[in-house]
């Protein structure tokens, strides 16, 4: 099991996609080959300005074509404005 998130930097482009950072985590944890990836679950905030589903699906199809891909859409909790603070 590996996890990752979007890594954004105003000083350096391009940013790192959530799937890319999850793959780095998987390699650190001992993943030996991309074909070992069986399933990928991407959680995106519903209605967010930035969505990663298409790019993640494309990348995964190239490196681990047999892996299953799922996207879950999350909503912010009531009273939260999206950055963890109260609205």
C-alpha positions, 0 to 999 in steps of 0.5 A: 500500500502506497500513498501520495499527494499533489506536490506543487511548487511556484518556483519549479515546474512541472508539479508532481502528480498524486500518482507520481508521488505514490509511485515514489512511495511504492518504490521506497517501500520495495516495489520492484516493477511497475507490473506489480501495481494491481490497483490505483485509487485516486481521491479527488475533491468534487468540483475542485479546480484541479483534477488528476483523473485523466493524467493518472489514468494515462500514466497508469495505462502506460506503466501498469496496463493491467492495473485497475483504476478507480476515482473517488469523489470527496466533498469538504466537511460542512464549515470547511473551506477546502484548506482545513480552516473554517469558512 
